[in-house]
Amino acid sequence: MTSLQPSTPSAPPTPPTPLVALEQGAIDLATDADDVRGLVVLDSSGHRVGEVDDILVDEEHRRARMLVVASGGVLGLGAHLRLVPVEAVARVSDHVRLHHVEASVLHGEHQDGAALEPCDYAAVYRSYGCTPYWDPAHTTASFHERQW
């Protein structure tokens, strides 16, 4: 199973260690290049989805696991927040390009203020067609292997 295939329903809803918002300053990334905050996020067709507002990091490995993507609003007010697993990232350059993701996922339900609260992360991964990083069937995300 690749990281872009749906996870098994038996995957626990949350990772074994908490995810921490990078913006809170309580944790640093293991790799500075994983800090993509402020970059524009594009879908596979090149349409703007939003901008990386924050990154959720796993405490154990200090790796980026979820991007918090903000869209809409003005000067940060009224923006909608949604979680995007780094496994859904196809490429990073001066922007973040996502793999093919259904428009209903990108423009549907959003987390807003709850984006930084613990949730059923496995469901977020499933909505993007990705295997959660704590699932034994997971393969390393290209986001973490990139040579871009």
Helices and strands as residue ranges (DSSP letters): E 19-21, G 22-24, G 32-34, E 40-42, E 48-58, E 64-71, E 80-85, G 86-88, E 89-92, E 95-98, H 103-107, G 112-116, H 121-127, H 142-145
